[in-house]
Amino acid sequence: MITDERIASYIDSFNKDYAPIIMSIRREAEENGVPIIRKEAGEFIKLLMLMNKPENILEIGAAVGFSAIFMSRFLPPGGHITTIENYEPRIKAARENIKRVQAEDLITLIEGDATEELKKLSPGYDFIFMDAAKGQYGLFFEEAIGLLKPGGVLLCDNVLQDGDVLESRFAVTRRNRTIHSRMREYLYALKHNAGLETAILNIGDGMSLSIKKNEKW
Ligand SMILES: C[S@@+](CC[C@H](N)C(=O)[O-])C[C@H]1O[C@@H](n2cnc3c(N)ncnc32)[C@H](O)[C@@H]1O
């Protein structure tokens, strides 16, 4: 973790509990080693949703459905979440969790690889949450931006790679070097894209927050 563990715990001590079912799904995911959004990332997403009221949300990387279920609690009336997952055991768990919270009408789970599935979707998303394989963010990027409405928001999780991204490539383990260089390129591309305004934030494992400029800007 990049943020001091004690600071994160201190901040978390102010957070209120969510509904027992939400707490259970988080706990089960953590016990099973499923990587889900950290609590501070969840608090940030909640505020973004309450401020922006996105009606049409796309998530890349559902895992067991925790973040989609969490976001569904803050959807404006008529809002909907589409989420993509390609790992069979997690797809099954996500379906079960979505059913447990009776959110089948609010969340559509697409089974498949995001690089293919994104091409099949129609533009018009207000908010895209990218939380899949870090090394693939660059592959999802063009499609994701094309799917986003002008003024829409792209939020990417885990962009600071547990702090590795700021180290020299020789300081990171050999198996993390590809992700390291791809993430650096991705962050550069986000910050230098003329159609976006992006902030890179030290929240959780690092998040990038981009807004797609509209014609008026
Ligand atoms: C960090 S987890 C997602 C966590 C989830 N958003 C949450 O917070 O509850 C990333 C997930 O993305 C999935 N994934 C990775 N690459 C993918 C791809 N190309 N297409 C679809 N899913 C992918 C992984 O199987 C994994 O379950």
PDBQT file of the ligand as one rigid body, heavy atoms in Angstrom, charges set to zero:
ROOT
HETATM    1  C1  LIG A 301      -9.188  -5.770  -9.647  1.00  0.00    +0.000 C 
HETATM    2  S1  LIG A 301     -10.324  -6.972 -10.169  1.00  0.00    +0.000 S 
HETATM    3  C2  LIG A 301     -11.839  -6.073 -10.277  1.00  0.00    +0.000 C 
HETATM    4  C3  LIG A 301     -12.392  -5.727  -8.945  1.00  0.00    +0.000 C 
HETATM    5  C4  LIG A 301     -13.786  -5.150  -8.973  1.00  0.00    +0.000 C 
HETATM    6  N1  LIG A 301     -13.862  -4.000  -9.831  1.00  0.00    +0.000 N 
HETATM    7  C5  LIG A 301     -14.183  -4.743  -7.569  1.00  0.00    +0.000 C 
HETATM    8  O1  LIG A 301     -13.629  -3.771  -7.052  1.00  0.00    +0.000 OA
HETATM    9  O2  LIG A 301     -15.045  -5.410  -6.985  1.00  0.00    +0.000 OA
HETATM   10  C6  LIG A 301      -9.921  -7.134 -11.873  1.00  0.00    +0.000 C 
HETATM   11  C7  LIG A 301     -10.797  -8.135 -12.600  1.00  0.00    +0.000 C 
HETATM   12  O3  LIG A 301     -10.649  -7.901 -14.004  1.00  0.00    +0.000 OA
HETATM   13  C8  LIG A 301     -10.711  -9.132 -14.667  1.00  0.00    +0.000 C 
HETATM   14  N2  LIG A 301     -10.068  -8.945 -15.973  1.00  0.00    +0.000 N 
HETATM   15  C9  LIG A 301      -8.745  -8.784 -16.221  1.00  0.00    +0.000 A 
HETATM   16  N3  LIG A 301      -8.526  -8.609 -17.527  1.00  0.00    +0.000 NA
HETATM   17  C10 LIG A 301      -9.745  -8.651 -18.128  1.00  0.00    +0.000 A 
HETATM   18  C11 LIG A 301     -10.188  -8.554 -19.477  1.00  0.00    +0.000 A 
HETATM   19  N4  LIG A 301      -9.311  -8.358 -20.479  1.00  0.00    +0.000 N 
HETATM   20  N5  LIG A 301     -11.514  -8.654 -19.730  1.00  0.00    +0.000 NA
HETATM   21  C12 LIG A 301     -12.394  -8.840 -18.719  1.00  0.00    +0.000 A 
HETATM   22  N6  LIG A 301     -12.044  -8.953 -17.425  1.00  0.00    +0.000 NA
HETATM   23  C13 LIG A 301     -10.737  -8.865 -17.131  1.00  0.00    +0.000 A 
HETATM   24  C14 LIG A 301      -9.977 -10.092 -13.735  1.00  0.00    +0.000 C 
HETATM   25  O4  LIG A 301     -10.356 -11.441 -13.982  1.00  0.00    +0.000 OA
HETATM   26  C15 LIG A 301     -10.392  -9.586 -12.369  1.00  0.00    +0.000 C 
HETATM   27  O5  LIG A 301     -11.468 -10.319 -11.845  1.00  0.00    +0.000 OA
ENDROOT
TORSDOF 0
